[in-house]
Amino acid sequence: MKRKAEHILDFRGTITPISLLKALQVLREMETGETMEILGCHPDTLPDLLRVLPTSSCELMTMEGDDAGQTLYRIKLKKKRDSWP
């Protein structure tokens, strides 16, 4: 059984810069070992998000697209450590 994420962010309908800032804010506030699930549909958000998140602080656990070939995505990240670069 999959464990539900402690933090769920739904970025559908938001603009990319706002989404990126919110994801970084939540990651900073998370405890080590907590997970964040992000839902989105804007095609630029996912690559930009993966570019700005510090890889030393989080681990990509899953990344899924929808079955219909649309731009909806779901990613799950786990915070690896508390210190921020």
PyMOL Python script that loads the backbone (N, CA, C, O; Angstrom):
from pymol import cmd

cmd.read_pdbstr("""\
ATOM      1  N   MET A   1       0.833  -1.176   0.000  1.00  0.00           N
ATOM      2  CA  MET A   1       0.000   0.000   0.000  1.00  0.00           C
ATOM      3  C   MET A   1       0.882   1.246   0.000  1.00  0.00           C
ATOM      4  O   MET A   1       1.830   1.337   0.780  1.00  0.00           O
ATOM      5  N   LYS A   2       0.575   2.197  -0.863  1.00  0.00           N
ATOM      6  CA  LYS A   2       1.363   3.416  -0.948  1.00  0.00           C
ATOM      7  C   LYS A   2       1.049   4.332   0.226  1.00  0.00           C
ATOM      8  O   LYS A   2      -0.100   4.454   0.653  1.00  0.00           O
ATOM      9  N   ARG A   3       2.092   4.972   0.737  1.00  0.00           N
ATOM     10  CA  ARG A   3       1.919   5.931   1.817  1.00  0.00           C
ATOM     11  C   ARG A   3       1.542   7.284   1.234  1.00  0.00           C
ATOM     12  O   ARG A   3       2.133   7.730   0.251  1.00  0.00           O
ATOM     13  N   LYS A   4       0.562   7.930   1.839  1.00  0.00           N
ATOM     14  CA  LYS A   4       0.113   9.233   1.368  1.00  0.00           C
ATOM     15  C   LYS A   4       1.144  10.301   1.753  1.00  0.00           C
ATOM     16  O   LYS A   4       1.740  10.241   2.829  1.00  0.00           O
ATOM     17  N   ALA A   5       1.342  11.259   0.879  1.00  0.00           N
ATOM     18  CA  ALA A   5       2.292  12.348   1.121  1.00  0.00           C
ATOM     19  C   ALA A   5       1.789  13.249   2.239  1.00  0.00           C
ATOM     20  O   ALA A   5       0.587  13.468   2.384  1.00  0.00           O
ATOM     21  N   GLU A   6       2.725  13.768   3.026  1.00  0.00           N
ATOM     22  CA  GLU A   6       2.370  14.705   4.095  1.00  0.00           C
ATOM     23  C   GLU A   6       1.942  16.067   3.539  1.00  0.00           C
ATOM     24  O   GLU A   6       1.138  16.767   4.153  1.00  0.00           O
ATOM     25  N   HIS A   7       2.476  16.430   2.392  1.00  0.00           N
ATOM     26  CA  HIS A   7       2.188  17.731   1.775  1.00  0.00           C
ATOM     27  C   HIS A   7       1.738  17.491   0.329  1.00  0.00           C
ATOM     28  O   HIS A   7       2.449  16.844  -0.440  1.00  0.00           O
ATOM     29  N   ILE A   8       0.578  18.003  -0.037  1.00  0.00           N
ATOM     30  CA  ILE A   8       0.062  17.862  -1.396  1.00  0.00           C
ATOM     31  C   ILE A   8      -0.168  19.259  -1.971  1.00  0.00           C
ATOM     32  O   ILE A   8      -0.918  20.058  -1.409  1.00  0.00           O
ATOM     33  N   LEU A   9       0.482  19.538  -3.087  1.00  0.00           N
ATOM     34  CA  LEU A   9       0.347  20.831  -3.755  1.00  0.00           C
ATOM     35  C   LEU A   9      -0.319  20.608  -5.107  1.00  0.00           C
ATOM     36  O   LEU A   9       0.138  19.788  -5.902  1.00  0.00           O
ATOM     37  N   ASP A  10      -1.388  21.330  -5.361  1.00  0.00           N
ATOM     38  CA  ASP A  10      -2.104  21.227  -6.628  1.00  0.00           C
ATOM     39  C   ASP A  10      -1.838  22.510  -7.416  1.00  0.00           C
ATOM     40  O   ASP A  10      -2.380  23.567  -7.094  1.00  0.00           O
ATOM     41  N   PHE A  11      -1.006  22.412  -8.443  1.00  0.00           N
ATOM     42  CA  PHE A  11      -0.615  23.570  -9.239  1.00  0.00           C
ATOM     43  C   PHE A  11      -1.425  23.702 -10.521  1.00  0.00           C
ATOM     44  O   PHE A  11      -1.096  24.528 -11.372  1.00  0.00           O
ATOM     45  N   ARG A  12      -2.472  22.910 -10.675  1.00  0.00           N
ATOM     46  CA  ARG A  12      -3.313  23.041 -11.865  1.00  0.00           C
ATOM     47  C   ARG A  12      -3.972  24.412 -11.832  1.00  0.00           C
ATOM     48  O   ARG A  12      -4.612  24.776 -10.845  1.00  0.00           O
ATOM     49  N   GLY A  13      -3.817  25.164 -12.902  1.00  0.00           N
ATOM     50  CA  GLY A  13      -4.422  26.486 -13.004  1.00  0.00           C
ATOM     51  C   GLY A  13      -3.577  27.613 -12.450  1.00  0.00           C
ATOM     52  O   GLY A  13      -4.023  28.760 -12.439  1.00  0.00           O
ATOM     53  N   THR A  14      -2.364  27.323 -11.988  1.00  0.00           N
ATOM     54  CA  THR A  14      -1.490  28.388 -11.492  1.00  0.00           C
ATOM     55  C   THR A  14      -0.385  28.659 -12.503  1.00  0.00           C
ATOM     56  O   THR A  14      -0.113  27.838 -13.379  1.00  0.00           O
ATOM     57  N   ILE A  15       0.250  29.822 -12.369  1.00  0.00           N
ATOM     58  CA  ILE A  15       1.356  30.154 -13.268  1.00  0.00           C
ATOM     59  C   ILE A  15       2.661  29.625 -12.681  1.00  0.00           C
ATOM     60  O   ILE A  15       2.801  29.499 -11.465  1.00  0.00           O
ATOM     61  N   THR A  16       3.596  29.324 -13.542  1.00  0.00           N
ATOM     62  CA  THR A  16       4.833  28.654 -13.156  1.00  0.00           C
ATOM     63  C   THR A  16       5.615  29.354 -12.050  1.00  0.00           C
ATOM     64  O   THR A  16       5.980  28.680 -11.087  1.00  0.00           O
ATOM     65  N   PRO A  17       5.902  30.655 -12.113  1.00  0.00           N
ATOM     66  CA  PRO A  17       6.703  31.271 -11.048  1.00  0.00           C
ATOM     67  C   PRO A  17       6.083  31.117  -9.656  1.00  0.00           C
ATOM     68  O   PRO A  17       6.798  30.895  -8.679  1.00  0.00           O
ATOM     69  N   ILE A  18       4.774  31.234  -9.567  1.00  0.00           N
ATOM     70  CA  ILE A  18       4.093  31.077  -8.276  1.00  0.00           C
ATOM     71  C   ILE A  18       4.233  29.639  -7.786  1.00  0.00           C
ATOM     72  O   ILE A  18       4.473  29.398  -6.603  1.00  0.00           O
ATOM     73  N   SER A  19       4.081  28.692  -8.700  1.00  0.00           N
ATOM     74  CA  SER A  19       4.206  27.276  -8.354  1.00  0.00           C
ATOM     75  C   SER A  19       5.591  26.958  -7.819  1.00  0.00           C
ATOM     76  O   SER A  19       5.729  26.255  -6.819  1.00  0.00           O
ATOM     77  N   LEU A  20       6.611  27.473  -8.481  1.00  0.00           N
ATOM     78  CA  LEU A  20       7.989  27.210  -8.061  1.00  0.00           C
ATOM     79  C   LEU A  20       8.266  27.789  -6.687  1.00  0.00           C
ATOM     80  O   LEU A  20       8.884  27.128  -5.853  1.00  0.00           O
ATOM     81  N   LEU A  21       7.826  29.000  -6.438  1.00  0.00           N
ATOM     82  CA  LEU A  21       8.045  29.625  -5.137  1.00  0.00           C
ATOM     83  C   LEU A  21       7.340  28.853  -4.026  1.00  0.00           C
ATOM     84  O   LEU A  21       7.910  28.651  -2.954  1.00  0.00           O
ATOM     85  N   LYS A  22       6.117  28.424  -4.273  1.00  0.00           N
ATOM     86  CA  LYS A  22       5.360  27.670  -3.272  1.00  0.00           C
ATOM     87  C   LYS A  22       6.022  26.333  -2.977  1.00  0.00           C
ATOM     88  O   LYS A  22       6.118  25.939  -1.814  1.00  0.00           O
ATOM     89  N   ALA A  23       6.482  25.626  -4.008  1.00  0.00           N
ATOM     90  CA  ALA A  23       7.138  24.332  -3.813  1.00  0.00           C
ATOM     91  C   ALA A  23       8.417  24.492  -2.993  1.00  0.00           C
ATOM     92  O   ALA A  23       8.685  23.680  -2.106  1.00  0.00           O
ATOM     93  N   LEU A  24       9.204  25.518  -3.275  1.00  0.00           N
ATOM     94  CA  LEU A  24      10.428  25.761  -2.507  1.00  0.00           C
ATOM     95  C   LEU A  24      10.110  26.113  -1.056  1.00  0.00           C
ATOM     96  O   LEU A  24      10.805  25.665  -0.144  1.00  0.00           O
ATOM     97  N   GLN A  25       9.066  26.910  -0.836  1.00  0.00           N
ATOM     98  CA  GLN A  25       8.670  27.281   0.519  1.00  0.00           C
ATOM     99  C   GLN A  25       8.256  26.039   1.316  1.00  0.00           C
ATOM    100  O   GLN A  25       8.679  25.864   2.459  1.00  0.00           O
ATOM    101  N   VAL A  26       7.446  25.195   0.724  1.00  0.00           N
ATOM    102  CA  VAL A  26       6.996  23.982   1.419  1.00  0.00           C
ATOM    103  C   VAL A  26       8.179  23.064   1.694  1.00  0.00           C
ATOM    104  O   VAL A  26       8.268  22.500   2.784  1.00  0.00           O
ATOM    105  N   LEU A  27       9.088  22.896   0.740  1.00  0.00           N
ATOM    106  CA  LEU A  27      10.258  22.034   0.944  1.00  0.00           C
ATOM    107  C   LEU A  27      11.109  22.539   2.101  1.00  0.00           C
ATOM    108  O   LEU A  27      11.606  21.737   2.892  1.00  0.00           O
ATOM    109  N   ARG A  28      11.286  23.838   2.213  1.00  0.00           N
ATOM    110  CA  ARG A  28      12.065  24.398   3.330  1.00  0.00           C
ATOM    111  C   ARG A  28      11.418  24.102   4.680  1.00  0.00           C
ATOM    112  O   ARG A  28      12.114  23.882   5.671  1.00  0.00           O
ATOM    113  N   GLU A  29      10.080  24.096   4.718  1.00  0.00           N
ATOM    114  CA  GLU A  29       9.350  23.895   5.967  1.00  0.00           C
ATOM    115  C   GLU A  29       9.178  22.425   6.337  1.00  0.00           C
ATOM    116  O   GLU A  29       8.826  22.116   7.475  1.00  0.00           O
ATOM    117  N   MET A  30       9.417  21.523   5.401  1.00  0.00           N
ATOM    118  CA  MET A  30       9.242  20.092   5.652  1.00  0.00           C
ATOM    119  C   MET A  30      10.335  19.559   6.563  1.00  0.00           C
ATOM    120  O   MET A  30      11.442  20.095   6.604  1.00  0.00           O
ATOM    121  N   GLU A  31      10.010  18.494   7.295  1.00  0.00           N
ATOM    122  CA  GLU A  31      10.977  17.772   8.119  1.00  0.00           C
ATOM    123  C   GLU A  31      11.651  16.697   7.264  1.00  0.00           C
ATOM    124  O   GLU A  31      11.090  16.253   6.262  1.00  0.00           O
ATOM    125  N   THR A  32      12.839  16.288   7.659  1.00  0.00           N
ATOM    126  CA  THR A  32      13.537  15.211   6.965  1.00  0.00           C
ATOM    127  C   THR A  32      12.664  13.963   6.945  1.00  0.00           C
ATOM    128  O   THR A  32      12.092  13.584   7.967  1.00  0.00           O
ATOM    129  N   GLY A  33      12.562  13.327   5.787  1.00  0.00           N
ATOM    130  CA  GLY A  33      11.770  12.112   5.631  1.00  0.00           C
ATOM    131  C   GLY A  33      10.334  12.350   5.205  1.00  0.00           C
ATOM    132  O   GLY A  33       9.659  11.409   4.789  1.00  0.00           O
ATOM    133  N   GLU A  34       9.844  13.588   5.296  1.00  0.00           N
ATOM    134  CA  GLU A  34       8.486  13.885   4.843  1.00  0.00           C
ATOM    135  C   GLU A  34       8.448  13.926   3.321  1.00  0.00           C
ATOM    136  O   GLU A  34       9.464  14.148   2.662  1.00  0.00           O
ATOM    137  N   THR A  35       7.256  13.706   2.781  1.00  0.00           N
ATOM    138  CA  THR A  35       7.096  13.707   1.335  1.00  0.00           C
ATOM    139  C   THR A  35       6.130  14.795   0.886  1.00  0.00           C
ATOM    140  O   THR A  35       5.245  15.219   1.629  1.00  0.00           O
ATOM    141  N   MET A  36       6.330  15.229  -0.353  1.00  0.00           N
ATOM    142  CA  MET A  36       5.491  16.242  -0.972  1.00  0.00           C
ATOM    143  C   MET A  36       5.044  15.693  -2.326  1.00  0.00           C
ATOM    144  O   MET A  36       5.860  15.226  -3.121  1.00  0.00           O
ATOM    145  N   GLU A  37       3.741  15.757  -2.574  1.00  0.00           N
ATOM    146  CA  GLU A  37       3.199  15.343  -3.861  1.00  0.00           C
ATOM    147  C   GLU A  37       2.731  16.591  -4.593  1.00  0.00           C
ATOM    148  O   GLU A  37       2.035  17.432  -4.025  1.00  0.00           O
ATOM    149  N   ILE A  38       3.118  16.702  -5.853  1.00  0.00           N
ATOM    150  CA  ILE A  38       2.786  17.884  -6.653  1.00  0.00           C
ATOM    151  C   ILE A  38       1.976  17.447  -7.860  1.00  0.00           C
ATOM    152  O   ILE A  38       2.373  16.549  -8.602  1.00  0.00           O
ATOM    153  N   LEU A  39       0.823  18.101  -8.046  1.00  0.00           N
ATOM    154  CA  LEU A  39      -0.038  17.878  -9.205  1.00  0.00           C
ATOM    155  C   LEU A  39       0.008  19.122 -10.063  1.00  0.00           C
ATOM    156  O   LEU A  39      -0.068  20.233  -9.539  1.00  0.00           O
ATOM    157  N   GLY A  40       0.128  18.966 -11.349  1.00  0.00           N
ATOM    158  CA  GLY A  40       0.167  20.137 -12.220  1.00  0.00           C
ATOM    159  C   GLY A  40      -0.177  19.802 -13.647  1.00  0.00           C
ATOM    160  O   GLY A  40      -0.253  18.634 -14.028  1.00  0.00           O
ATOM    161  N   CYS A  41      -0.390  20.857 -14.447  1.00  0.00           N
ATOM    162  CA  CYS A  41      -0.708  20.617 -15.845  1.00  0.00           C
ATOM    163  C   CYS A  41      -0.005  21.580 -16.802  1.00  0.00           C
ATOM    164  O   CYS A  41      -0.018  21.352 -18.012  1.00  0.00           O
ATOM    165  N   HIS A  42       0.605  22.643 -16.293  1.00  0.00           N
ATOM    166  CA  HIS A  42       1.301  23.575 -17.182  1.00  0.00           C
ATOM    167  C   HIS A  42       2.589  22.915 -17.657  1.00  0.00           C
ATOM    168  O   HIS A  42       3.374  22.459 -16.826  1.00  0.00           O
ATOM    169  N   PRO A  43       2.833  22.847 -18.957  1.00  0.00           N
ATOM    170  CA  PRO A  43       3.983  22.105 -19.472  1.00  0.00           C
ATOM    171  C   PRO A  43       5.339  22.632 -19.020  1.00  0.00           C
ATOM    172  O   PRO A  43       6.305  21.869 -19.000  1.00  0.00           O
ATOM    173  N   ASP A  44       5.448  23.911 -18.658  1.00  0.00           N
ATOM    174  CA  ASP A  44       6.739  24.454 -18.233  1.00  0.00           C
ATOM    175  C   ASP A  44       7.036  24.216 -16.752  1.00  0.00           C
ATOM    176  O   ASP A  44       8.191  24.310 -16.338  1.00  0.00           O
ATOM    177  N   THR A  45       6.027  23.913 -15.957  1.00  0.00           N
ATOM    178  CA  THR A  45       6.226  23.806 -14.518  1.00  0.00           C
ATOM    179  C   THR A  45       7.135  22.648 -14.140  1.00  0.00           C
ATOM    180  O   THR A  45       8.053  22.829 -13.341  1.00  0.00           O
ATOM    181  N   LEU A  46       6.906  21.473 -14.688  1.00  0.00           N
ATOM    182  CA  LEU A  46       7.676  20.299 -14.301  1.00  0.00           C
ATOM    183  C   LEU A  46       9.169  20.451 -14.581  1.00  0.00           C
ATOM    184  O   LEU A  46       9.958  20.249 -13.658  1.00  0.00           O
ATOM    185  N   PRO A  47       9.611  20.795 -15.796  1.00  0.00           N
ATOM    186  CA  PRO A  47      11.054  20.945 -16.014  1.00  0.00           C
ATOM    187  C   PRO A  47      11.660  22.062 -15.165  1.00  0.00           C
ATOM    188  O   PRO A  47      12.777  21.929 -14.666  1.00  0.00           O
ATOM    189  N   ASP A  48      10.920  23.163 -15.000  1.00  0.00           N
ATOM    190  CA  ASP A  48      11.430  24.266 -14.176  1.00  0.00           C
ATOM    191  C   ASP A  48      11.550  23.852 -12.720  1.00  0.00           C
ATOM    192  O   ASP A  48      12.525  24.200 -12.053  1.00  0.00           O
ATOM    193  N   LEU A  49      10.574  23.116 -12.223  1.00  0.00           N
ATOM    194  CA  LEU A  49      10.600  22.658 -10.844  1.00  0.00           C
ATOM    195  C   LEU A  49      11.798  21.742 -10.593  1.00  0.00           C
ATOM    196  O   LEU A  49      12.502  21.898  -9.596  1.00  0.00           O
ATOM    197  N   LEU A  50      12.027  20.802 -11.482  1.00  0.00           N
ATOM    198  CA  LEU A  50      13.156  19.889 -11.321  1.00  0.00           C
ATOM    199  C   LEU A  50      14.494  20.617 -11.447  1.00  0.00           C
ATOM    200  O   LEU A  50      15.505  20.152 -10.921  1.00  0.00           O
ATOM    201  N   ARG A  51      14.503  21.747 -12.135  1.00  0.00           N
ATOM    202  CA  ARG A  51      15.722  22.527 -12.294  1.00  0.00           C
ATOM    203  C   ARG A  51      16.050  23.337 -11.036  1.00  0.00           C
ATOM    204  O   ARG A  51      17.226  23.504 -10.712  1.00  0.00           O
ATOM    205  N   VAL A  52      15.042  23.843 -10.320  1.00  0.00           N
ATOM    206  CA  VAL A  52      15.302  24.715  -9.169  1.00  0.00           C
ATOM    207  C   VAL A  52      15.361  23.983  -7.835  1.00  0.00           C
ATOM    208  O   VAL A  52      15.926  24.512  -6.879  1.00  0.00           O
ATOM    209  N   LEU A  53      14.798  22.790  -7.741  1.00  0.00           N
ATOM    210  CA  LEU A  53      14.848  22.068  -6.466  1.00  0.00           C
ATOM    211  C   LEU A  53      16.264  21.556  -6.217  1.00  0.00           C
ATOM    212  O   LEU A  53      16.882  20.977  -7.111  1.00  0.00           O
ATOM    213  N   PRO A  54      16.775  21.767  -5.014  1.00  0.00           N
ATOM    214  CA  PRO A  54      18.128  21.301  -4.713  1.00  0.00           C
ATOM    215  C   PRO A  54      18.170  19.777  -4.596  1.00  0.00           C
ATOM    216  O   PRO A  54      17.523  19.204  -3.720  1.00  0.00           O
ATOM    217  N   THR A  55      18.926  19.125  -5.470  1.00  0.00           N
ATOM    218  CA  THR A  55      18.990  17.663  -5.465  1.00  0.00           C
ATOM    219  C   THR A  55      19.642  17.113  -4.211  1.00  0.00           C
ATOM    220  O   THR A  55      19.436  15.947  -3.870  1.00  0.00           O
ATOM    221  N   SER A  56      20.427  17.932  -3.514  1.00  0.00           N
ATOM    222  CA  SER A  56      21.041  17.464  -2.272  1.00  0.00           C
ATOM    223  C   SER A  56      20.046  17.429  -1.125  1.00  0.00           C
ATOM    224  O   SER A  56      20.308  16.793  -0.105  1.00  0.00           O
ATOM    225  N   SER A  57      18.902  18.102  -1.271  1.00  0.00           N
ATOM    226  CA  SER A  57      17.913  18.177  -0.197  1.00  0.00           C
ATOM    227  C   SER A  57      16.675  17.328  -0.426  1.00  0.00           C
ATOM    228  O   SER A  57      15.911  17.082   0.508  1.00  0.00           O
ATOM    229  N   CYS A  58      16.465  16.875  -1.660  1.00  0.00           N
ATOM    230  CA  CYS A  58      15.256  16.087  -1.909  1.00  0.00           C
ATOM    231  C   CYS A  58      15.545  14.973  -2.913  1.00  0.00           C
ATOM    232  O   CYS A  58      16.489  15.037  -3.701  1.00  0.00           O
ATOM    233  N   GLU A  59      14.697  13.955  -2.850  1.00  0.00           N
ATOM    234  CA  GLU A  59      14.820  12.791  -3.720  1.00  0.00           C
ATOM    235  C   GLU A  59      13.524  12.627  -4.509  1.00  0.00           C
ATOM    236  O   GLU A  59      12.438  12.670  -3.930  1.00  0.00           O
ATOM    237  N   LEU A  60      13.627  12.442  -5.804  1.00  0.00           N
ATOM    238  CA  LEU A  60      12.461  12.190  -6.647  1.00  0.00           C
ATOM    239  C   LEU A  60      12.049  10.742  -6.439  1.00  0.00           C
ATOM    240  O   LEU A  60      12.799   9.823  -6.768  1.00  0.00           O
ATOM    241  N   MET A  61      10.856  10.542  -5.892  1.00  0.00           N
ATOM    242  CA  MET A  61      10.381   9.187  -5.611  1.00  0.00           C
ATOM    243  C   MET A  61       9.575   8.623  -6.776  1.00  0.00           C
ATOM    244  O   MET A  61       9.802   7.489  -7.198  1.00  0.00           O
ATOM    245  N   THR A  62       8.631   9.412  -7.298  1.00  0.00           N
ATOM    246  CA  THR A  62       7.840   8.976  -8.447  1.00  0.00           C
ATOM    247  C   THR A  62       7.527  10.161  -9.341  1.00  0.00           C
ATOM    248  O   THR A  62       7.461  11.300  -8.879  1.00  0.00           O
ATOM    249  N   MET A  63       7.336   9.888 -10.612  1.00  0.00           N
ATOM    250  CA  MET A  63       6.911  10.896 -11.562  1.00  0.00           C
ATOM    251  C   MET A  63       6.003  10.190 -12.562  1.00  0.00           C
ATOM    252  O   MET A  63       6.412   9.235 -13.221  1.00  0.00           O
ATOM    253  N   GLU A  64       4.766  10.671 -12.667  1.00  0.00           N
ATOM    254  CA  GLU A  64       3.785  10.024 -13.532  1.00  0.00           C
ATOM    255  C   GLU A  64       3.079  11.056 -14.384  1.00  0.00           C
ATOM    256  O   GLU A  64       2.828  12.178 -13.942  1.00  0.00           O
ATOM    257  N   GLY A  65       2.763  10.676 -15.595  1.00  0.00           N
ATOM    258  CA  GLY A  65       1.895  11.469 -16.452  1.00  0.00           C
ATOM    259  C   GLY A  65       0.561  10.761 -16.549  1.00  0.00           C
ATOM    260  O   GLY A  65       0.445   9.598 -16.162  1.00  0.00           O
ATOM    261  N   ASP A  66      -0.441  11.443 -17.056  1.00  0.00           N
ATOM    262  CA  ASP A  66      -1.736  10.773 -17.186  1.00  0.00           C
ATOM    263  C   ASP A  66      -1.734   9.851 -18.395  1.00  0.00           C
ATOM    264  O   ASP A  66      -0.912  10.000 -19.300  1.00  0.00           O
ATOM    265  N   ASP A  67      -2.646   8.910 -18.405  1.00  0.00           N
ATOM    266  CA  ASP A  67      -2.700   7.900 -19.475  1.00  0.00           C
ATOM    267  C   ASP A  67      -3.222   8.443 -20.795  1.00  0.00           C
ATOM    268  O   ASP A  67      -3.037   7.818 -21.839  1.00  0.00           O
ATOM    269  N   ALA A  68      -3.870   9.594 -20.760  1.00  0.00           N
ATOM    270  CA  ALA A  68      -4.467  10.131 -21.984  1.00  0.00           C
ATOM    271  C   ALA A  68      -3.473  10.938 -22.816  1.00  0.00           C
ATOM    272  O   ALA A  68      -3.839  11.479 -23.859  1.00  0.00           O
ATOM    273  N   GLY A  69      -2.227  11.025 -22.369  1.00  0.00           N
ATOM    274  CA  GLY A  69      -1.227  11.766 -23.122  1.00  0.00           C
ATOM    275  C   GLY A  69      -1.327  13.267 -22.950  1.00  0.00           C
ATOM    276  O   GLY A  69      -0.711  14.019 -23.705  1.00  0.00           O
ATOM    277  N   GLN A  70      -2.081  13.709 -21.983  1.00  0.00           N
ATOM    278  CA  GLN A  70      -2.207  15.138 -21.705  1.00  0.00           C
ATOM    279  C   GLN A  70      -0.985  15.614 -20.920  1.00  0.00           C
ATOM    280  O   GLN A  70      -0.048  14.846 -20.702  1.00  0.00           O
ATOM    281  N   THR A  71      -0.993  16.861 -20.503  1.00  0.00           N
ATOM    282  CA  THR A  71       0.157  17.407 -19.788  1.00  0.00           C
ATOM    283  C   THR A  71      -0.002  17.333 -18.269  1.00  0.00           C
ATOM    284  O   THR A  71       0.802  17.921 -17.546  1.00  0.00           O
ATOM    285  N   LEU A  72      -1.003  16.635 -17.773  1.00  0.00           N
ATOM    286  CA  LEU A  72      -1.171  16.469 -16.333  1.00  0.00           C
ATOM    287  C   LEU A  72      -0.054  15.573 -15.800  1.00  0.00           C
ATOM    288  O   LEU A  72       0.244  14.531 -16.384  1.00  0.00           O
ATOM    289  N   TYR A  73       0.557  15.980 -14.699  1.00  0.00           N
ATOM    290  CA  TYR A  73       1.611  15.172 -14.110  1.00  0.00           C
ATOM    291  C   TYR A  73       1.433  15.118 -12.602  1.00  0.00           C
ATOM    292  O   TYR A  73       0.732  15.938 -12.008  1.00  0.00           O
ATOM    293  N   ARG A  74       2.091  14.124 -11.995  1.00  0.00           N
ATOM    294  CA  ARG A  74       2.103  13.947 -10.544  1.00  0.00           C
ATOM    295  C   ARG A  74       3.519  13.520 -10.177  1.00  0.00           C
ATOM    296  O   ARG A  74       4.025  12.517 -10.681  1.00  0.00           O
ATOM    297  N   ILE A  75       4.148  14.280  -9.305  1.00  0.00           N
ATOM    298  CA  ILE A  75       5.473  13.888  -8.832  1.00  0.00           C
ATOM    299  C   ILE A  75       5.458  13.828  -7.316  1.00  0.00           C
ATOM    300  O   ILE A  75       4.712  14.553  -6.658  1.00  0.00           O
ATOM    301  N   LYS A  76       6.284  12.961  -6.777  1.00  0.00           N
ATOM    302  CA  LYS A  76       6.395  12.813  -5.330  1.00  0.00           C
ATOM    303  C   LYS A  76       7.861  12.945  -4.954  1.00  0.00           C
ATOM    304  O   LYS A  76       8.721  12.247  -5.491  1.00  0.00           O
ATOM    305  N   LEU A  77       8.130  13.850  -4.023  1.00  0.00           N
ATOM    306  CA  LEU A  77       9.490  14.117  -3.561  1.00  0.00           C
ATOM    307  C   LEU A  77       9.599  13.800  -2.083  1.00  0.00           C
ATOM    308  O   LEU A  77       8.632  13.943  -1.336  1.00  0.00           O
ATOM    309  N   LYS A  78      10.777  13.369  -1.665  1.00  0.00           N
ATOM    310  CA  LYS A  78      11.049  13.102  -0.252  1.00  0.00           C
ATOM    311  C   LYS A  78      12.214  13.976   0.181  1.00  0.00           C
ATOM    312  O   LYS A  78      13.240  14.033  -0.496  1.00  0.00           O
ATOM    313  N   LYS A  79      12.054  14.657   1.306  1.00  0.00           N
ATOM    314  CA  LYS A  79      13.129  15.511   1.806  1.00  0.00           C
ATOM    315  C   LYS A  79      14.209  14.634   2.434  1.00  0.00           C
ATOM    316  O   LYS A  79      13.924  13.804   3.298  1.00  0.00           O
ATOM    317  N   LYS A  80      15.457  14.828   1.986  1.00  0.00           N
ATOM    318  CA  LYS A  80      16.564  14.000   2.451  1.00  0.00           C
ATOM    319  C   LYS A  80      17.250  14.552   3.689  1.00  0.00           C
ATOM    320  O   LYS A  80      17.723  13.792   4.534  1.00  0.00           O
ATOM    321  N   ARG A  81      17.305  15.885   3.799  1.00  0.00           N
ATOM    322  CA  ARG A  81      17.994  16.466   4.944  1.00  0.00           C
ATOM    323  C   ARG A  81      17.436  17.848   5.232  1.00  0.00           C
ATOM    324  O   ARG A  81      16.808  18.468   4.374  1.00  0.00           O
ATOM    325  N   ASP A  82      17.674  18.330   6.462  1.00  0.00           N
ATOM    326  CA  ASP A  82      17.121  19.601   6.881  1.00  0.00           C
ATOM    327  C   ASP A  82      17.936  20.810   6.424  1.00  0.00           C
ATOM    328  O   ASP A  82      17.370  21.871   6.162  1.00  0.00           O
ATOM    329  N   SER A  83      19.240  20.664   6.327  1.00  0.00           N
ATOM    330  CA  SER A  83      20.046  21.827   5.966  1.00  0.00           C
ATOM    331  C   SER A  83      19.739  22.269   4.545  1.00  0.00           C
ATOM    332  O   SER A  83      19.551  21.440   3.655  1.00  0.00           O
ATOM    333  N   TRP A  84      19.689  23.545   4.341  1.00  0.00           N
ATOM    334  CA  TRP A  84      19.355  24.121   3.051  1.00  0.00           C
ATOM    335  C   TRP A  84      20.615  24.667   2.418  1.00  0.00           C
ATOM    336  O   TRP A  84      21.394  25.347   3.085  1.00  0.00           O
ATOM    337  N   PRO A  85      20.836  24.381   1.125  1.00  0.00           N
ATOM    338  CA  PRO A  85      22.061  24.877   0.486  1.00  0.00           C
ATOM    339  C   PRO A  85      22.106  26.394   0.408  1.00  0.00           C
ATOM    340  O   PRO A  85      23.074  26.957  -0.103  1.00  0.00           O
TER     341      PRO A  85
END
""", "prot")
cmd.dss("prot")
cmd.show_as("cartoon", "prot")
cmd.util.cbc("prot")
cmd.orient("prot")
